[in-house]
Amino acid sequence: MKRCWTLAFGLLLLAGNIRAQKTIEGDSLQEVVVTGTGTLHLLRTAPVQTEVITRHDLEQYGGRSIEDILSGLSASFAFNEDDMGSQMQMNGLGNSYILVLIDGKRLHGDNGGENDLGQINPARIERIEIVKGAASALYGSDAIAGVINIITRKQESSMQLENNSRVGSYSDLRQHNAVGLTFGKIQSLTNAHFRHTDGWRNFTMEAPERYGGRIITNTTNKTVSKNQLWQLSERLSYQPAKGMEVYAEGMLYHKHIYHPRGGDSEVAHYYDLSYDDAAVAAGWSWNMRNGNILTADVTWNRHAYYYDYTSLNGVIDETDPSPYAAIYFDGDRILQSDQRRTMAQLKGVFTLPENNRLSVGYDYRYDWLKAPRRVADGTATDWTQALYAQDEWSLLENLNITAGLRLDHNQQFGLHLTPKVSAMLSIGDVTLRTSWAQGFKSPTPKELHYRYMSTMAGLCLGNTNLKPQQSNYFSLSAEYRKNSMSVSVTGYYNKVDHMISLVSIPLSQAPGEYIIQYMPQLVQQYKNLEDAYTTGLDLNVKWNISKEVQVGGSYSLLKARGSVFDEEKDALKRITINGTAHHKGSVYATWNHRFGRDYRLGIGLYGRASTKRYYEKHGDGKGYQLWRLSTTHDLGHSKTLTWRAEAGVDNIFNYVDDTPHGRHVGTTSAGTTIYASLIVRFNHGKKIKYNQHYSTIKSNRNEED
């Protein structure tokens, strides 16, 4: 491992001595960002530290999924993909503390408490903006660890056709098609996406908690099961006047997870999993000539989760009226949960005298959960409304102070104020930033009311006695940018009070009817920990040595601890937060060269590594490093057509975590895999220019047009 990392850094140093044909002049790393403050800023002058993964980065890396992209290009992230989601972490805090946005709108729907990131199609991503630390003052609940804003690609011409076909190991098939049309002031953009994989199995052993965690040797369950999904979306927009847009959009999504048959009868599945999602949205925006912006949006989302039974299952008891006293037959579809969310947002951005920019807004959110088999009364609801204001004051040309305040009113937990203050000072090529922000997160309907049986986690119970979670986040960063180089260092401390986590409880404390129904060996319940904190250091380096050579990397140093009450010892016990690693890092080196007029070759070498990941039970996850080689081939272009091919090898040295299924807590990588893709784009007619609204900003790319 040490030799490989030595080789990587040697490559970076060697690249630094290359004298390429032409050095990029000026500030080639400028990007336009919006997520940190909700308003437009150049990346180098953004008051809040923002990390950007550009379209050029995405095309060079060739990632198969958003999990693949984030873990490969940022050391702050960790994922453990399985049937119930991505198990995402950012700087030590898990999925429920990370707000994922798509064009500024919340991603909706979860699998076992994990966001279904399969809804994000990598072929549609224009760029990714990452803001770390509490952002509740601007974005509300869930933004305690940070915000990931996925900015999607927009229609590029009055007539646009696109086909992106990708194949890879384990029958990994991905197909994306887009059609964009313009009729006067009306634009239509249709996207269709299909994905399939046969899944993979890293080891034939399994340790299900439902059966006491004993090792079973002949299971056929996979690390990631065979699955496929399709997604269809449509966006219609109308521009009644210059700077004004009215839009309506919708999305349908279906995902099916196929469980294997046979193997040990104790862990054999009698059903597959299905997810059916739908979303509609409508909105209006007006970018005025004086720089003021008004927006209004209404969105509705549905995420439904089913068991599709494939064989006879269940034991009937005619004296038991509960929904569990039933037999399900092959072909039966049984609803597990139906989550629906309605949101309304009003926002205004106003340019005021004395170099002030004021953002004010109102948010309303209503959550409805239906789960006949998993919620005591069958349904549960929750609503939150909020008012917020933020002022960005450019006190001097090189000094900005941004302060915000949000007032939340939750159905069950009343009023709560969330403040935030940040400052930025530019001194030549160095930018200093500091921030203090509070976070707020009310318990979700699932954490309060949901109950479910998991083969790997045992019986999991909601808790109506939960308290809201609050956090205090402090950060200090220094960034150096000159010409084509940027280096940033950020230190942070994030303390979370009343953190909600699944905690093991004695069987005697579980309600008797649950014990009778499930007969579990392990019972867990959502509870508030006494406190938890994460503290660490993030380092990011990016250097465009020339128009052809780019190198960079990131490093994350993390310490994450929490306190839980030990009932047996009647005392607080200090633990390391599950899934965290003290050290993670990534490096890359890319080279792009044009041969003749029509062909351009790109080669990228990427490495990422993690030390052991800490877990309270079953021992720690193994440390690992993974290496990836990607190539891009621009095959030619005409006035209307472009052709591009991509191919590569992931996990070159074939590292596989071979611990038993259920304890694969290091990485779920499938070992060495290969991929290839072909992208064909047709653009005809007038090139479309967009208003500089937060969802339609185009980034500058360091590449030839």
C-alpha positions in Angstrom: 0.0 0.0 0.0 2.8 2.4 1.0 4.6 1.7 -2.3 1.5 2.5 -4.3 0.9 5.8 -2.6 4.6 6.7 -2.9 4.3 6.0 -6.6 1.2 8.3 -6.8 2.9 11.3 -5.1 6.0 10.6 -7.2 3.8 11.0 -10.3 2.5 14.3 -9.0 5.9 15.6 -8.4 7.1 14.5 -11.8 4.1 16.1 -13.4 5.0 19.4 -11.6 8.3 19.5 -13.6 6.7 19.0 -17.0 7.1 22.0 -19.2 4.1 21.7 -21.5 3.6 23.5 -24.8 1.3 26.3 -23.4 0.6 27.4 -19.9 -2.9 28.5 -19.1 -3.0 32.2 -18.5 -5.2 34.1 -16.0 -7.4 32.6 -13.3 -8.3 29.3 -15.1 -9.9 27.9 -12.0 -12.8 30.4 -11.8 -16.2 28.8 -11.3 -19.6 30.4 -10.6 -21.2 28.9 -7.5 -24.4 29.4 -5.6 -25.0 26.8 -2.9 -23.1 28.4 0.0 -25.2 31.6 0.2 -28.0 30.8 -2.3 -26.7 33.7 -4.5 -24.2 33.9 -7.4 -20.5 34.2 -6.6 -17.3 33.4 -8.3 -15.7 30.5 -6.5 -12.7 32.5 -5.4 -14.9 35.2 -3.9 -17.6 33.0 -2.4 -18.1 33.9 1.3 -18.6 30.3 2.2 -16.0 27.6 1.3 -17.3 25.6 -1.6 -15.9 22.5 -3.3 -16.8 22.1 -7.0 -16.6 19.0 -9.2 -16.8 20.4 -12.7 -18.3 18.9 -15.9 -14.7 18.4 -17.1 -13.9 16.5 -14.0 -16.9 14.3 -14.4 -16.3 13.5 -18.0 -12.6 12.7 -17.4 -13.4 10.4 -14.4 -16.3 8.5 -16.1 -18.1 7.4 -12.9 -20.9 4.9 -13.0 -22.9 6.5 -10.2 -23.0 9.5 -7.9 -21.5 7.3 -5.1 -18.6 6.4 -7.4 -18.0 10.1 -8.3 -18.1 11.6 -4.8 -15.9 8.9 -3.2 -13.4 8.9 -6.0 -13.0 12.7 -6.2 -13.4 13.9 -2.6 -11.8 12.4 0.5 -14.6 13.7 2.7 -17.0 11.0 1.5 -17.5 7.3 2.3 -20.1 4.9 0.9 -21.0 1.3 1.5 -23.5 0.5 -1.2 -26.0 -2.3 -0.5 -29.7 -3.2 -1.2 -31.0 -0.6 1.3 -29.0 2.4 0.1 -25.6 4.0 -0.1 -24.7 4.3 3.6 -23.3 7.7 2.8 -21.1 9.7 5.2 -19.6 13.2 4.9 -16.9 14.2 7.4 -18.1 11.6 9.9 -21.8 12.3 9.8 -24.3 10.0 8.1 -26.9 10.2 5.4 -29.6 11.8 7.5 -27.4 14.8 8.3 -26.5 15.5 4.6 -28.9 17.5 2.5 -28.9 16.4 -1.1 -30.3 18.9 -3.6 -31.0 18.5 -7.4 -31.0 22.0 -8.9 -31.7 23.4 -5.5 -34.6 21.1 -4.7 -34.5 18.4 -2.0 -34.0 14.8 -3.1 -36.9 12.8 -1.7 -37.3 9.1 -0.8 -35.2 6.8 1.3 -34.4 3.1 1.5 -33.9 2.0 5.1 -33.1 5.6 6.1 -30.7 6.1 3.2 -31.4 8.5 0.3 -32.0 6.6 -2.9 -29.1 8.1 -4.9 -30.1 6.0 -7.8 -32.5 8.8 -8.7 -29.4 10.9 -9.8 -28.4 10.1 -13.3 -24.6 10.8 -13.8 -25.1 11.5 -17.5 -27.3 14.6 -16.6 -24.9 16.2 -14.2 -23.3 19.6 -15.2 -21.4 20.0 -12.0 -21.6 19.3 -8.2 -21.2 21.9 -5.5 -20.3 20.7 -2.0 -20.7 22.9 1.1 -19.5 21.3 4.3 -20.9 22.1 7.8 -24.2 23.3 9.2 -26.4 25.2 6.6 -29.7 25.0 8.4 -30.1 28.8 8.5 -30.5 28.8 4.7 -31.7 25.2 3.9 -33.5 24.1 7.1 -33.6 20.6 8.5 -31.0 17.9 7.4 -28.2 20.3 6.6 -26.1 19.6 9.7 -23.1 17.9 8.0 -23.4 19.8 4.8 -25.1 20.2 1.4 -24.5 18.5 -1.9 -26.1 20.4 -4.8 -26.3 18.5 -8.1 -26.6 21.0 -11.0 -28.1 19.2 -14.0 -27.3 19.9 -17.6 -29.7 22.1 -19.5 -30.8 22.3 -23.1 -27.9 23.5 -25.2 -29.6 24.4 -28.5 -33.1 24.8 -30.1 -32.9 21.1 -31.2 -30.8 18.7 -29.1 -30.6 14.9 -29.2 -28.3 12.9 -27.0 -27.5 9.2 -26.6 -25.2 7.8 -23.9 -24.7 4.0 -23.8 -22.4 2.4 -21.2 -21.5 -1.3 -20.5 -19.4 -2.7 -17.7 -18.6 -5.8 -15.6 -21.4 -7.7 -13.9 -23.7 -6.8 -16.8 -23.6 -3.1 -15.7 -25.7 -1.5 -18.4 -26.7 2.2 -18.5 -28.6 3.9 -21.2 -29.4 7.7 -21.3 -31.3 9.5 -23.9 -32.3 13.2 -24.1 -34.5 15.2 -26.5 -34.6 19.0 -26.3 -36.9 21.1 -28.5 -37.7 24.8 -28.7 -40.9 26.3 -30.0 -40.6 30.1 -29.9 -40.6 31.0 -26.2 -41.4 27.4 -25.1 -38.7 24.8 -24.3 -39.1 21.1 -23.7 -36.4 18.8 -22.4 -37.1 15.1 -22.0 -34.7 12.6 -20.3 -34.9 8.8 -20.2 -32.6 6.7 -18.2 -32.2 2.9 -17.8 -29.8 1.0 -15.5 -29.2 -2.7 -14.9 -26.6 -4.7 -13.0 -26.4 -8.4 -12.1 -24.9 -7.4 -8.7 -22.0 -9.1 -7.1 -21.0 -11.2 -4.1 -17.7 -10.6 -2.3 -17.9 -13.6 0.0 -20.1 -16.7 0.5 -20.4 -16.3 4.3 -23.1 -14.2 6.1 -23.6 -13.0 9.6 -27.3 -12.0 10.0 -28.1 -10.2 13.3 -31.6 -11.7 13.1 -30.1 -15.1 14.0 -27.6 -13.8 16.6 -24.9 -12.9 14.2 -23.6 -16.5 13.8 -21.7 -17.2 10.7 -23.6 -19.0 7.9 -21.4 -20.5 5.2 -23.7 -21.4 2.3 -25.7 -18.2 1.7 -26.4 -17.0 -1.8 -27.2 -13.5 -0.8 -25.1 -10.9 -2.6 -23.1 -7.9 -1.4 -25.2 -5.9 -4.0 -28.2 -7.7 -5.4 -29.2 -7.8 -9.0 -31.2 -4.6 -9.7 -32.5 -2.4 -12.5 -34.3 0.9 -12.7 -35.8 3.3 -15.2 -36.5 7.0 -15.0 -38.4 9.4 -17.2 -38.5 13.1 -16.7 -39.9 16.1 -18.6 -39.4 19.8 -18.1 -41.4 22.5 -19.9 -40.5 26.2 -19.6 -42.0 29.4 -21.0 -40.3 32.8 -21.1 -43.1 35.4 -21.2 -40.6 38.3 -20.9 -36.8 38.9 -20.7 -35.5 37.5 -17.5 -38.7 35.8 -16.6 -39.5 32.0 -16.7 -42.4 29.8 -15.8 -41.8 26.1 -15.7 -43.4 22.7 -15.0 -41.7 19.4 -14.6 -42.4 15.8 -13.7 -40.5 12.6 -13.1 -41.4 8.9 -12.9 -39.0 6.3 -11.4 -39.1 2.6 -10.8 -36.4 0.4 -9.2 -36.5 -3.4 -8.7 -34.1 -5.4 -6.6 -34.0 -9.1 -7.2 -33.1 -11.3 -4.2 -31.4 -14.6 -5.0 -33.2 -17.9 -4.3 -31.9 -21.0 -2.5 -29.0 -21.2 -0.1 -29.5 -21.5 3.7 -33.2 -21.5 4.5 -32.7 -19.2 7.4 -31.6 -16.3 5.3 -33.4 -17.1 2.1 -35.7 -14.3 0.8 -39.3 -14.8 -0.3 -39.6 -11.4 -1.9 -38.0 -8.8 -4.1 -37.9 -5.1 -3.4 -39.6 -2.5 -5.5 -39.6 1.3 -5.4 -42.0 3.5 -7.3 -41.4 7.3 -7.2 -43.1 10.2 -8.8 -42.6 14.0 -8.6 -44.2 17.1 -10.1 -43.1 20.7 -9.7 -44.0 24.1 -11.0 -42.4 27.5 -10.5 -41.7 31.0 -11.6 -38.6 33.2 -11.5 -37.9 36.8 -12.4 -34.4 38.1 -12.8 -34.8 41.9 -12.9 -32.4 44.3 -14.7 -31.5 45.9 -11.3 -30.2 42.5 -10.1 -33.1 41.6 -7.9 -34.5 38.1 -8.2 -37.9 36.6 -7.2 -38.7 32.9 -7.2 -41.7 30.8 -6.3 -41.7 26.9 -6.4 -44.2 24.2 -5.4 -43.1 20.5 -5.5 -44.8 17.2 -4.7 -42.9 13.9 -4.3 -43.9 10.3 -3.7 -41.7 7.4 -2.7 -43.4 4.0 -2.3 -41.6 0.9 -1.2 -43.0 -2.7 -1.8 -42.3 -6.3 -1.1 -43.0 -8.3 -4.3 -43.4 -11.9 -3.1 -41.9 -14.7 -5.3 -42.9 -17.7 -3.2 -45.2 -18.8 -0.4 -44.4 -17.1 2.9 -45.9 -16.6 6.3 -47.7 -18.5 9.0 -51.4 -17.9 9.4 -53.1 -17.4 12.7 -56.8 -16.7 12.3 -57.1 -15.5 15.9 -54.5 -12.7 15.3 -56.0 -9.6 13.6 -52.7 -8.0 12.9 -51.4 -7.5 9.3 -48.6 -10.0 10.1 -51.0 -12.9 10.5 -51.2 -13.6 6.7 -49.8 -15.8 4.0 -48.4 -14.1 0.9 -48.3 -15.9 -2.4 -46.1 -15.7 -5.5 -47.1 -12.5 -7.2 -48.5 -10.6 -4.2 -47.3 -7.0 -3.8 -47.5 -5.6 -0.3 -46.9 -1.9 0.5 -44.2 -1.3 3.2 -44.2 2.5 3.2 -45.5 5.3 1.1 -43.7 8.7 1.8 -45.2 11.8 0.3 -43.9 15.3 0.7 -45.3 18.7 -0.4 -43.1 21.8 -0.4 -43.7 25.5 -1.2 -40.9 28.0 -1.4 -40.9 31.8 -1.9 -37.6 33.6 -2.1 -36.4 37.1 -3.0 -32.8 38.4 -3.5 -32.5 42.2 -3.3 -29.5 44.5 -3.9 -29.5 47.2 -1.2 -27.4 50.3 -0.7 -24.0 50.2 1.0 -23.0 47.0 -0.8 -25.6 44.8 0.9 -27.4 41.9 -0.7 -30.5 40.6 1.2 -32.1 37.2 0.7 -35.4 36.5 2.4 -37.7 33.6 2.0 -40.5 31.4 3.3 -40.5 27.6 3.2 -43.4 25.1 4.0 -42.9 21.4 4.1 -45.5 18.7 4.8 -44.6 15.0 5.2 -47.1 12.2 5.1 -46.1 8.6 5.8 -48.3 5.6 5.2 -47.0 2.2 6.4 -49.8 -0.2 7.4 -47.4 -2.9 8.5 -44.8 -0.6 10.1 -46.6 2.3 11.9 -48.9 1.7 14.8 -51.8 3.8 13.5 -51.0 3.1 9.8 -50.1 6.8 9.0 -48.0 9.6 10.5 -47.6 13.2 9.5 -45.3 16.1 10.2 -45.1 19.7 9.0 -42.6 22.6 9.3 -42.8 26.2 8.1 -40.0 28.6 8.3 -39.0 32.3 7.7 -35.4 33.1 7.0 -33.3 36.2 6.1 -29.6 36.5 5.1 -27.5 39.6 4.5 -24.3 39.6 2.5 -22.4 42.8 3.3 -19.3 43.7 1.4 -17.9 46.0 4.0 -14.7 46.5 2.0 -13.6 45.4 -1.5 -11.8 42.5 0.0 -14.0 41.9 3.1 -17.4 40.2 3.2 -19.6 39.4 6.2 -22.6 37.2 5.7 -25.2 36.7 8.5 -28.4 34.7 8.4 -31.2 33.7 10.8 -34.0 31.1 10.3 -37.1 30.7 12.4 -38.6 27.2 12.2 -42.1 26.2 13.4 -42.5 22.4 13.7 -45.8 20.6 14.3 -44.5 18.7 17.3 -41.5 20.6 18.5 -42.5 24.2 18.2 -40.3 27.2 17.4 -36.6 27.2 16.9 -34.1 29.9 15.9 -31.0 28.9 13.8 -28.3 31.6 13.2 -25.3 31.6 11.0 -22.3 34.1 10.6 -19.4 33.9 8.2 -16.6 36.2 7.1 -14.2 36.3 4.2 -11.1 38.3 3.8 -8.9 38.4 0.6 -5.3 39.4 0.9 -3.7 39.1 -2.5 -3.8 35.5 -3.7 -4.9 34.3 -0.2 -8.5 34.1 1.0 -9.3 33.5 4.6 -12.8 32.3 5.7 -14.3 31.6 9.0 -17.8 30.5 9.9 -20.0 29.7 12.9 -23.4 28.1 12.3 -26.0 26.3 14.2 -27.9 23.3 12.8 -31.4 22.0 13.6 -33.0 18.8 12.7 -36.4 17.5 14.0 -37.0 13.8 14.2 -38.5 12.4 11.1 -41.8 10.4 11.0 -39.8 7.3 10.5 -37.6 7.9 13.5 -40.7 8.6 15.6 -43.1 5.9 14.5 -41.5 3.3 12.2 -40.8 -0.3 13.0 -39.2 -2.9 10.8 -37.3 -6.2 10.9 -33.9 -6.3 9.2 -31.9 -9.5 8.6 -28.7 -7.6 9.3 -29.9 -5.1 12.0 -32.5 -7.1 13.8 -35.8 -5.5 15.1 -35.6 -1.7 14.7 -38.1 0.5 16.6 -39.2 4.2 16.4 -39.3 6.3 19.5 -42.0 9.0 20.1 -39.9 10.4 23.0 -37.1 11.7 20.7 -35.8 15.3 21.0 -34.8 17.5 18.1 -31.1 17.5 17.3 -29.0 20.7 17.4 -25.5 21.4 16.4 -22.8 24.1 16.6 -20.3 24.2 13.7 -17.1 26.2 13.6 -14.6 26.4 10.7 -11.5 28.3 9.7 -10.0 28.0 6.2 -7.2 29.4 4.1 -7.1 29.2 0.3 -4.4 30.1 -2.0 -5.2 30.7 -5.7 -2.8 31.9 -8.3 -3.2 31.4 -12.1 -3.9 27.7 -12.5 -3.3 26.5 -8.9 -5.5 26.3 -5.9 -4.7 25.0 -2.4 -7.2 25.1 0.5 -7.0 23.9 4.1 -10.0 23.9 6.3 -10.2 23.0 10.0 -13.6 22.4 11.6 -15.5 21.3 14.7 -19.1 20.1 14.6 -20.8 19.3 17.9 -24.2 17.6 17.7 -26.4 17.5 20.8 -29.1 14.8 21.1 -27.8 13.0 18.0 -30.4 10.3 17.0 -29.0 6.8 16.4 -30.1 3.2 16.6 -29.1 1.8 20.0 -29.3 -1.8 21.1 -31.8 -2.3 23.9 -32.6 -5.4 26.0 -35.3 -7.8 24.7 -37.2 -7.1 27.8 -37.7 -3.4 26.9 -39.2 -4.1 23.5 -43.0 -4.2 23.3 -44.3 -7.7 23.8 -46.3 -7.9 20.6 -43.2 -7.1 18.5 -41.2 -9.9 20.2 -44.1 -12.4 19.4 -44.3 -11.2 15.8 -40.6 -11.1 15.0 -38.8 -13.4 17.5 -35.6 -11.2 17.1 -32.2 -12.0 18.6 -31.3 -8.2 18.5 -33.6 -5.2 19.2 -32.5 -1.6 18.4 -34.4 1.6 19.0 -33.9 5.2 17.8 -32.6 7.1 20.8 -30.9 10.5 21.5 -27.2 10.2 22.3 -26.0 12.5 25.0 -23.8 14.3 22.5 -21.4 13.7 19.6 -18.8 15.7 17.8 -16.6 15.6 14.7 -13.4 17.5 14.3 -11.0 17.4 11.5 -8.9 18.9 8.7 -9.6 18.9 5.0 -6.9 19.6 2.4 -7.7 20.1 -1.3 -5.1 20.7 -4.1 -5.8 21.4 -7.8 -3.1 22.4 -10.3 -3.6 22.9 -14.0 0.0 22.6 -15.0 -0.8 23.2 -18.6 -3.7 22.9 -21.0 -2.9 19.2 -21.1 -1.8 18.2 -17.6 -3.8 18.5 -14.4 -2.9 17.0 -11.0 -4.6 17.3 -7.6 -5.8 15.5 -4.6 -7.6 15.7 -1.3 -7.0 14.6 2.3 -9.3 14.2 5.3 -8.3 13.9 8.9 -11.2 13.1 11.1 -12.0 12.3 14.7 -15.7 11.5 15.5 -16.8 10.6 19.0 -20.2 10.2 20.7 -21.5 9.6 24.2 -24.1 6.9 25.0 -25.5 6.0 28.3 -24.5 2.5 29.4 -27.4 1.2 31.4 -25.5 -1.8 32.8 -22.8 0.5 34.3 -25.1 3.4 34.9 -22.5 5.8 33.3 -21.7 7.5 30.0 -19.7 5.5 27.5 -17.5 7.3 24.9 -17.6 5.6 21.5 -16.2 6.3 18.0 -19.0 7.0 15.6 -19.6 4.0 13.4 -18.2 3.9 10.0 -15.6 6.7 10.5 -11.9 6.5 9.6 -9.2 8.8 10.9 -7.5 9.2 7.5 -8.8 9.2 3.9 -7.2 10.5 0.8 -7.4 10.8 -3.0 -5.0 11.8 -5.8 -5.3 12.1 -9.5 -3.3 13.0 -12.6 -4.8 13.6 -16.0 -3.4 14.3 -19.4 -5.3 15.5 -22.5 -3.9 15.9 -26.0 -5.4 16.6 -29.4 -4.0 14.6 -32.3 -4.9 16.3 -35.5 -8.2 18.1 -36.0 -10.7 15.5 -34.9 -9.2 13.2 -32.2 -8.4 14.1 -28.6 -7.2 11.6 -26.0 -7.6 11.9 -22.3 -5.9 9.6 -19.7 -6.6 9.8 -16.0 -5.1 7.9 -13.0 -7.0 8.1 -9.8 -6.3 6.7 -6.4 -8.2 6.7 -3.1 -7.5 5.2 0.3 -8.9 4.9 3.8 -7.4 3.7 7.0 -9.6 1.3 9.1 -13.2 2.2 9.7 -14.3 2.0 13.3 -17.3 0.0 14.4 -18.6 -0.6 17.9 -19.6 -4.2 17.1 -17.9 -7.0 15.2 -14.6 -5.3 14.9 -13.3 -2.5 12.6 -13.5 -2.4 8.8 -10.2 -3.0 7.0 -8.2 -0.1 5.5 -8.0 -0.1 1.7 -6.8 1.7 -1.4 -8.4 1.5 -4.8 -6.8 2.7 -8.1 -8.6 3.6 -11.3 -7.5 4.2 -14.9 -9.8 6.1 -17.2 -9.5 7.2 -20.8 -11.6 9.5 -23.0 -11.7 9.7 -26.7 -13.2 12.6 -28.6 -13.6 10.9 -32.0 -14.7 13.8 -34.1 -17.3 16.5 -34.6 -19.2 18.3 -37.3 -21.3 21.4 -37.1 -24.1 19.5 -35.5 -22.7 16.2 -34.3 -20.1 15.1 -31.7 -18.9 11.6 -30.9 -17.1 10.6 -27.7 -16.0 7.3 -26.2 -14.9 6.5 -22.7 -13.3 3.3 -21.3 -11.4 2.4 -18.2 -10.5 0.0 -15.4 -11.6 0.4 -11.8 -9.9 -1.2 -8.8 -6.9 -2.1 -10.8 -5.3 -4.2 -8.1 -8.5 -6.2 -7.5 -8.9 -5.4 -3.8 -12.0 -7.1 -2.2 -13.2 -6.9 1.4 -13.9 -10.6 2.0 -15.4 -10.4 5.5 -18.8 -12.1 5.9 -21.9 -10.4 4.3 -23.3 -8.1 7.0 -19.9 -7.2 8.2 -18.3 -5.9 5.0 -17.7 -2.5 6.7 -14.5 -1.4 4.9 -15.7 -1.2 1.3 -18.2 -3.1 -0.9 -16.1 -2.7 -4.0 -16.6 -5.7 -6.4 -12.9 -6.0 -7.3 -11.5 -5.2 -10.7 -14.1 -4.0 -13.2 -14.0 -2.5 -16.7 -16.4 -0.2 -18.5 -16.8 1.4 -21.9 -19.3 4.0 -23.1 -20.3 5.9 -26.3 -21.8 9.3 -26.3 -23.4 10.9 -29.4 -24.8 14.5 -29.3 -26.7 16.4 -32.0 -27.2 20.1 -31.6 -29.0 22.2 -34.3 -30.3 25.7 -34.4 -29.8 28.6 -32.1 -27.7 28.2 -29.0 -29.7 28.8 -25.8 -28.6 31.3 -23.2 -30.0 31.1 -19.7 -30.8 33.7 -17.1 -28.3 33.4 -14.3 -30.7 31.7 -11.9 -29.3 29.3 -9.3 -30.4 26.2 -11.1 -29.1 27.2 -14.6 -25.7 28.6 -14.0 -23.1 27.3 -16.4 -19.5 26.7 -15.1 -16.3 27.7 -16.9 -14.4 24.6 -18.0 -10.6 24.3 -18.4 -10.8 22.6 -21.8 -10.8 23.5 -25.5 -14.3 24.2 -27.0 
